[in-house]
Amino acid sequence: MFNNIPPITKNIIILNIVVFIAVTLLNSNEVYGYLYGFYPSSPYFHSWQIVTHMFMHGSFMHILFNMFTLFSFGPILEQRLGDKKFVILYFLSGLGAFFLFNLWNLIEVEQIKSTLDSFGFDINGYLAGESVQFKGNSEAILEQQGLLEKLKSIIYTPMVGASGAIFGIIAAFATLYPDAKIGIMFIPVPIKVKILLPIIIVGSVILGVTGNVGGIAHLAHVGGAIVGYILAKIWKKHLYRFN
């Protein structure tokens, strides 16, 4: 069965699995720091992380779900688009996921800095490693501490996984095959992807913006899906001309 998978989809799956096994065996914080996708102003950020984060996964279930989804949708799209377009779709969707996720992080960081500045807190000194004192009454100090914890969470918590790239593939599939029906857990009947995908996207936006993420980068999924949709809409007009 694995031999029947088109080459690009197969190689992406193999590469993800090999990287996951290697990183798990190494279990090195230094490796994580180099390859995970950190916020661009984080001291752990490196430019190559915008690509390497797509091949890093936090758990066995994480990579299992992502690779199963890629296995389900990838072959059909690769055969329809061709290998070059499929590679472009995968990586640009992953980049779109990284961009939107960190664009929202940037907005939150600037809001936090502005609020801390209104308290008279020296945020630049704090980020530079200086000893900085909180100002105000106990309630104000608690609020400042909470904001700092949120800021540190953004700066030091990395983004990992192929989910953004795979959401781009799902969105492209929904664009090219809108009436295709798929089955998902807990729903007894198959649903058309043109109905299911918008529901997922709206839910992801709400969860991402409200902060009810549960350790999941929902806005990264949205970023990947947007790129996948745009590319599929562009290519759809020319598929029969070039393929």
KAKA-V885944 format. One record per pair of residues at least 24 apart in sequence whose ideal C-beta (glycine too) atoms are under 10 Angstrom apart, sorted by the first residue. I is the first residue (numbers start at 1). J is the second residue. D is the distance in Angstrom with one decimal. If there is no record, write none. Layout:
I_J_D ; I_J_D
This chain:
1_71_9.5 ; 2_71_9.0 ; 4_75_8.0 ; 5_70_9.6 ; 5_71_7.0 ; 5_74_7.6 ; 5_75_5.5 ; 5_78_8.6 ; 6_74_7.5 ; 6_75_5.3 ; 6_76_9.2 ; 6_77_9.2 ; 6_78_4.2 ; 6_79_6.0 ; 6_82_9.8 ; 6_83_7.4 ; 6_86_8.0 ; 7_78_8.1 ; 7_83_6.8 ; 7_86_9.9 ; 8_74_7.8 ; 8_75_9.4 ; 8_77_9.7 ; 8_78_5.4 ; 8_81_9.7 ; 8_82_9.3 ; 8_83_4.9 ; 8_84_9.0 ; 8_85_9.9 ; 8_86_5.2 ; 8_87_5.9 ; 8_89_9.9 ; 8_90_7.8 ; 9_67_9.9 ; 9_70_6.4 ; 9_71_7.3 ; 9_73_9.0 ; 9_74_3.6 ; 9_75_5.4 ; 9_76_9.4 ; 9_77_8.3 ; 9_78_5.2 ; 9_79_9.4 ; 9_83_9.4 ; 9_86_7.5 ; 9_90_8.9 ; 9_169_9.2 ; 10_70_9.9 ; 10_71_9.2 ; 10_74_8.7 ; 10_75_8.7 ; 10_78_9.3 ; 11_83_9.9 ; 11_87_9.7 ; 12_54_9.1 ; 12_55_8.7 ; 12_67_8.7 ; 12_70_6.6 ; 12_71_10.0 ; 12_74_7.4 ; 12_78_9.7 ; 12_86_9.2 ; 12_87_8.7 ; 12_90_6.6 ; 12_91_9.7 ; 12_162_8.0 ; 12_165_8.5 ; 12_166_9.7 ; 13_63_9.7 ; 13_66_9.3 ; 13_67_5.2 ; 13_68_9.6 ; 13_70_6.1 ; 13_71_6.5 ; 13_74_8.0 ; 13_162_9.6 ; 14_67_9.6 ; 15_54_9.7 ; 15_55_6.2 ; 15_162_9.9 ; 16_54_8.3 ; 16_55_5.4 ; 16_56_8.9 ; 16_57_7.2 ; 16_63_6.2 ; 16_66_7.3 ; 16_67_6.0 ; 16_70_8.1 ; 16_161_9.4 ; 16_162_6.2 ; 17_55_9.6 ; 17_57_9.5 ; 17_63_7.1 ; 17_64_9.9 ; 17_67_7.0 ; 18_55_8.8 ; 19_52_8.5 ; 19_54_9.7 ; 19_55_4.5 ; 19_56_6.8 ; 19_57_8.2 ; 19_63_9.1 ; 20_55_7.9 ; 20_56_7.8 ; 20_57_5.3 ; 20_58_9.7 ; 20_59_9.4 ; 20_60_8.1 ; 20_62_8.8 ; 20_63_5.0 ; 20_64_9.8 ; 20_66_10.0 ; 20_67_9.2 ; 21_63_9.6 ; 23_55_8.9 ; 23_56_6.7 ; 23_57_8.4 ; 23_160_10.0 ; 24_57_9.1 ; 24_59_9.6 ; 24_60_8.6 ; 24_63_9.7 ; 31_56_9.3 ; 32_56_7.8 ; 32_58_9.9 ; 32_158_7.4 ; 32_160_8.7 ; 33_158_8.4 ; 35_158_8.9 ; 35_160_8.5 ; 36_157_9.2 ; 36_158_3.4 ; 36_159_7.2 ; 36_160_5.3 ; 36_161_9.8 ; 37_94_9.5 ; 37_97_9.2 ; 37_98_5.9 ; 37_101_8.4 ; 37_102_8.4 ; 37_158_5.5 ; 37_159_4.1 ; 37_160_6.4 ; 37_161_8.9 ; 37_164_9.6 ; 37_217_9.1 ; 37_220_8.9 ; 38_102_9.3 ; 38_154_9.8 ; 38_155_7.7 ; 38_156_7.6 ; 38_157_8.2 ; 38_158_4.9 ; 38_159_7.7 ; 39_101_9.1 ; 39_102_6.0 ; 39_105_5.5 ; 39_106_8.3 ; 39_109_7.8 ; 39_153_9.9 ; 39_154_5.7 ; 39_155_5.3 ; 39_156_8.2 ; 39_157_8.1 ; 39_158_8.2 ; 39_159_8.3 ; 40_98_9.4 ; 40_102_6.1 ; 40_105_8.7 ; 40_106_8.2 ; 40_155_9.8 ; 41_102_9.4 ; 41_105_9.3 ; 41_106_8.5 ; 41_109_7.6 ; 41_127_8.8 ; 41_154_9.3 ; 41_155_6.9 ; 42_102_10.0 ; 42_105_9.8 ; 42_152_9.9 ; 42_154_8.4 ; 42_155_4.7 ; 42_156_6.4 ; 42_157_9.1 ; 42_158_8.2 ; 43_127_9.5 ; 43_155_8.0 ; 43_156_8.6 ; 44_155_8.5 ; 44_156_7.2 ; 44_158_7.4 ; 45_102_9.6 ; 45_155_9.1 ; 45_158_9.1 ; 49_98_8.3 ; 49_158_7.9 ; 49_159_8.7 ; 49_160_9.7 ; 50_91_9.7 ; 50_94_8.1 ; 50_95_6.1 ; 50_97_9.8 ; 50_98_5.2 ; 50_99_8.4 ; 50_102_9.3 ; 50_159_9.9 ; 51_91_7.2 ; 51_94_7.3 ; 51_95_7.8 ; 51_98_8.9 ; 52_160_9.4 ; 53_94_7.8 ; 53_97_9.0 ; 53_98_6.7 ; 53_101_10.0 ; 53_158_7.1 ; 53_159_5.7 ; 53_160_5.5 ; 53_161_7.3 ; 53_162_8.9 ; 53_164_8.8 ; 53_217_9.9 ; 53_220_9.4 ; 54_90_8.2 ; 54_91_7.5 ; 54_93_9.2 ; 54_94_4.3 ; 54_95_8.7 ; 54_97_8.3 ; 54_98_8.4 ; 54_159_9.7 ; 54_160_8.7 ; 54_161_7.4 ; 54_162_5.1 ; 54_163_9.0 ; 54_164_7.3 ; 54_165_5.4 ; 54_166_9.3 ; 54_224_9.7 ; 55_94_9.4 ; 55_160_9.0 ; 55_161_8.8 ; 55_162_6.9 ; 55_165_9.6 ; 56_158_8.2 ; 56_159_9.1 ; 56_160_4.3 ; 56_161_6.7 ; 56_162_8.7 ; 57_160_6.3 ; 57_161_5.4 ; 57_162_7.4 ; 57_163_9.2 ; 58_158_9.3 ; 58_160_5.5 ; 58_161_6.9 ; 58_215_8.3 ; 59_160_9.9 ; 59_161_9.7 ; 62_160_8.0 ; 62_161_6.0 ; 62_162_9.2 ; 62_163_8.3 ; 62_216_9.8 ; 63_161_7.9 ; 63_162_8.0 ; 65_161_9.4 ; 65_162_9.9 ; 65_163_8.4 ; 65_166_9.1 ; 66_161_6.3 ; 66_162_4.8 ; 66_163_5.9 ; 66_165_8.7 ; 66_166_5.6 ; 66_167_10.0 ; 67_162_7.9 ; 67_166_8.8 ; 68_166_9.8 ; 69_162_8.9 ; 69_163_8.6 ; 69_166_5.2 ; 69_167_8.9 ; 69_169_7.9 ; 69_170_7.1 ; 70_162_7.1 ; 70_165_8.4 ; 70_166_5.5 ; 70_169_6.8 ; 70_170_9.6 ; 72_166_9.7 ; 72_169_9.5 ; 72_170_9.1 ; 72_173_9.2 ; 72_182_8.2 ; 73_166_7.7 ; 73_169_5.2 ; 73_170_5.9 ; 73_171_10.0 ; 73_172_8.4 ; 73_173_4.9 ; 73_174_9.4 ; 73_177_9.5 ; 73_180_9.8 ; 73_182_9.0 ; 73_193_9.5 ; 74_166_8.4 ; 74_169_6.2 ; 74_173_9.1 ; 76_169_9.6 ; 76_173_6.8 ; 76_176_8.7 ; 76_177_7.6 ; 76_180_8.9 ; 77_168_10.0 ; 77_169_6.0 ; 77_170_9.4 ; 77_172_5.9 ; 77_173_5.8 ; 77_176_7.3 ; 77_177_9.1 ; 77_228_9.4 ; 77_232_8.6 ; 78_169_9.3 ; 79_243_9.3 ; 80_172_9.1 ; 80_173_9.0 ; 80_176_6.4 ; 80_177_8.6 ; 80_232_9.7 ; 80_235_9.2 ; 80_236_9.8 ; 80_239_6.9 ; 80_243_7.4 ; 81_172_7.8 ; 81_176_8.3 ; 81_231_8.9 ; 81_232_8.4 ; 81_235_6.5 ; 81_236_9.9 ; 81_239_7.4 ; 81_242_9.7 ; 81_243_7.7 ; 82_235_9.5 ; 82_239_9.0 ; 82_242_7.9 ; 82_243_6.1 ; 85_172_9.4 ; 85_231_7.8 ; 85_232_9.5 ; 85_234_9.9 ; 85_235_6.1 ; 85_239_9.0 ; 85_242_9.0 ; 85_243_9.1 ; 86_169_8.4 ; 86_172_9.1 ; 88_227_9.9 ; 88_231_7.1 ; 88_235_9.3 ; 89_165_8.3 ; 89_168_6.0 ; 89_169_6.5 ; 89_171_9.5 ; 89_172_5.7 ; 89_224_9.9 ; 89_227_8.0 ; 89_228_6.3 ; 89_231_5.5 ; 89_232_7.7 ; 89_235_8.5 ; 90_162_8.4 ; 90_164_10.0 ; 90_165_4.9 ; 90_166_8.3 ; 90_168_7.0 ; 90_169_6.7 ; 90_172_9.7 ; 90_224_9.5 ; 90_228_9.1 ; 91_165_6.9 ; 91_168_9.2 ; 91_227_9.7 ; 92_165_8.6 ; 92_168_7.2 ; 92_224_8.9 ; 92_227_5.2 ; 92_228_8.4 ; 92_230_9.1 ; 92_231_6.7 ; 93_162_9.5 ; 93_163_9.9 ; 93_164_6.1 ; 93_165_4.6 ; 93_166_7.8 ; 93_167_6.8 ; 93_168_2.3 ; 93_169_6.8 ; 93_170_9.4 ; 93_171_7.8 ; 93_172_8.0 ; 93_221_10.0 ; 93_223_8.0 ; 93_224_4.1 ; 93_225_7.7 ; 93_226_8.6 ; 93_227_4.6 ; 93_228_4.9 ; 93_229_9.6 ; 93_230_9.7 ; 93_231_7.8 ; 94_161_9.5 ; 94_162_7.0 ; 94_163_9.0 ; 94_164_5.1 ; 94_165_3.7 ; 94_166_8.7 ; 94_167_9.5 ; 94_168_7.3 ; 94_220_8.9 ; 94_223_9.0 ; 94_224_6.5 ; 94_227_8.5 ; 95_164_8.3 ; 95_165_8.6 ; 95_168_9.5 ; 95_223_8.5 ; 95_224_8.8 ; 95_227_7.4 ; 96_164_6.9 ; 96_165_8.8 ; 96_167_9.2 ; 96_168_6.8 ; 96_220_8.7 ; 96_222_9.0 ; 96_223_4.3 ; 96_224_5.5 ; 96_225_8.4 ; 96_226_6.0 ; 96_227_3.4 ; 96_228_8.0 ; 96_230_8.7 ; 96_231_9.5 ; 97_159_8.0 ; 97_161_9.1 ; 97_162_9.2 ; 97_163_7.3 ; 97_164_2.2 ; 97_165_6.8 ; 97_166_9.4 ; 97_167_7.0 ; 97_168_7.5 ; 97_217_7.5 ; 97_219_8.2 ; 97_220_3.9 ; 97_221_6.8 ; 97_222_8.0 ; 97_223_4.2 ; 97_224_4.0 ; 97_225_8.5 ; 97_226_9.1 ; 97_227_7.8 ; 97_228_9.9 ; 98_159_6.7 ; 98_164_6.8 ; 98_165_9.8 ; 98_217_9.3 ; 98_220_6.9 ; 98_223_7.2 ; 98_224_9.0 ; 99_164_9.4 ; 99_220_9.2 ; 99_223_6.0 ; 99_224_9.8 ; 99_226_9.7 ; 99_227_8.8 ; 100_164_8.4 ; 100_208_8.9 ; 100_217_9.5 ; 100_219_5.4 ; 100_220_6.7 ; 100_221_9.1 ; 100_222_6.1 ; 100_223_3.0 ; 100_224_8.2 ; 100_225_9.6 ; 100_226_7.2 ; 100_227_8.9 ; 101_159_5.8 ; 101_164_7.6 ; 101_208_8.1 ; 101_217_5.3 ; 101_218_8.7 ; 101_219_4.9 ; 101_220_4.1 ; 101_221_8.9 ; 101_222_8.6 ; 101_223_6.1 ; 101_224_9.5 ; 102_154_9.1 ; 102_159_7.8 ; 102_217_9.8 ; 102_219_9.1 ; 102_220_8.9 ; 102_223_9.2 ; 103_219_8.3 ; 103_223_8.2 ; 104_154_9.6 ; 104_205_10.0 ; 104_208_6.7 ; 104_209_7.4 ; 104_217_9.7 ; 104_218_9.7 ; 104_219_5.1 ; 104_220_9.4 ; 104_222_9.4 ; 104_223_9.2 ; 105_153_9.9 ; 105_154_5.1 ; 105_155_8.7 ; 105_157_9.7 ; 105_159_9.0 ; 105_217_9.8 ; 105_219_8.7 ; 106_154_9.1 ; 107_209_9.8 ; 108_150_7.5 ; 108_151_8.4 ; 108_153_9.8 ; 108_154_6.3 ; 108_209_9.9 ; 108_211_8.8 ; 109_150_9.2 ; 109_151_6.5 ; 109_154_5.9 ; 109_155_7.7 ; 111_147_9.1 ; 111_150_9.8 ; 111_151_10.0 ; 112_144_9.9 ; 112_146_9.8 ; 112_147_5.0 ; 112_148_8.1 ; 112_150_6.2 ; 112_151_4.9 ; 112_154_8.1 ; 113_147_9.0 ; 113_151_7.8 ; 115_143_8.0 ; 115_144_8.4 ; 115_147_6.0 ; 116_143_9.2 ; 116_144_6.1 ; 116_147_5.7 ; 116_148_7.5 ; 116_151_8.1 ; 119_143_7.6 ; 119_144_5.5 ; 119_147_8.7 ; 120_144_9.6 ; 121_147_8.5 ; 121_148_8.4 ; 123_147_9.2 ; 123_148_8.6 ; 123_151_8.1 ; 126_151_9.0 ; 127_151_8.6 ; 127_152_9.9 ; 127_155_8.5 ; 150_211_8.8 ; 157_215_9.1 ; 157_217_9.7 ; 158_217_9.8 ; 159_217_5.2 ; 159_219_9.8 ; 159_220_6.1 ; 160_217_8.5 ; 160_220_9.8 ; 161_216_9.2 ; 161_217_7.7 ; 161_220_8.2 ; 161_221_9.9 ; 162_224_9.2 ; 163_216_8.1 ; 163_217_7.2 ; 163_218_9.5 ; 163_220_6.5 ; 163_221_5.8 ; 163_224_7.2 ; 164_217_7.5 ; 164_219_9.3 ; 164_220_4.4 ; 164_221_6.2 ; 164_222_8.8 ; 164_223_6.0 ; 164_224_3.5 ; 164_225_8.4 ; 164_227_8.5 ; 164_228_9.5 ; 165_220_9.6 ; 165_224_5.8 ; 165_227_9.0 ; 165_228_8.6 ; 166_221_8.7 ; 166_224_7.1 ; 166_225_9.6 ; 166_228_9.1 ; 167_197_9.1 ; 167_200_8.4 ; 167_201_8.6 ; 167_204_8.4 ; 167_220_8.0 ; 167_221_4.4 ; 167_222_7.6 ; 167_223_8.1 ; 167_224_3.9 ; 167_225_4.5 ; 167_226_9.0 ; 167_227_9.0 ; 167_228_6.7 ; 167_229_9.8 ; 168_221_9.3 ; 168_223_8.6 ; 168_224_4.1 ; 168_225_6.2 ; 168_226_8.2 ; 168_227_5.2 ; 168_228_3.1 ; 168_229_8.1 ; 168_230_9.4 ; 168_231_7.6 ; 168_232_8.9 ; 169_224_8.3 ; 169_225_9.4 ; 169_228_6.1 ; 169_232_9.5 ; 170_196_9.3 ; 170_197_6.7 ; 170_200_8.4 ; 170_221_9.2 ; 170_224_8.5 ; 170_225_7.0 ; 170_228_7.0 ; 170_229_9.7 ; 171_197_6.3 ; 171_200_9.6 ; 171_201_8.1 ; 171_221_9.6 ; 171_222_9.6 ; 171_224_7.3 ; 171_225_4.0 ; 171_226_7.4 ; 171_227_7.9 ; 171_228_3.5 ; 171_229_4.4 ; 171_230_8.8 ; 171_231_8.9 ; 171_232_7.0 ; 171_233_9.9 ; 172_225_9.0 ; 172_227_8.9 ; 172_228_4.2 ; 172_229_7.0 ; 172_230_9.3 ; 172_231_6.3 ; 172_232_3.8 ; 172_233_9.0 ; 172_235_8.3 ; 172_236_9.2 ; 173_197_8.8 ; 173_228_8.2 ; 173_232_8.0 ; 174_198_8.7 ; 174_200_9.7 ; 174_201_9.9 ; 174_225_8.7 ; 174_228_8.5 ; 174_229_7.7 ; 174_232_8.2 ; 175_228_7.5 ; 175_229_5.5 ; 175_230_9.0 ; 175_231_8.7 ; 175_232_3.7 ; 175_233_5.9 ; 175_234_9.9 ; 175_235_9.0 ; 175_236_6.6 ; 176_232_5.5 ; 176_233_9.3 ; 176_235_8.3 ; 176_236_6.1 ; 176_239_7.9 ; 177_232_9.8 ; 197_225_7.3 ; 197_228_9.8 ; 197_229_8.6 ; 198_225_9.8 ; 200_225_8.1 ; 201_225_5.7 ; 201_226_8.5 ; 201_229_9.1
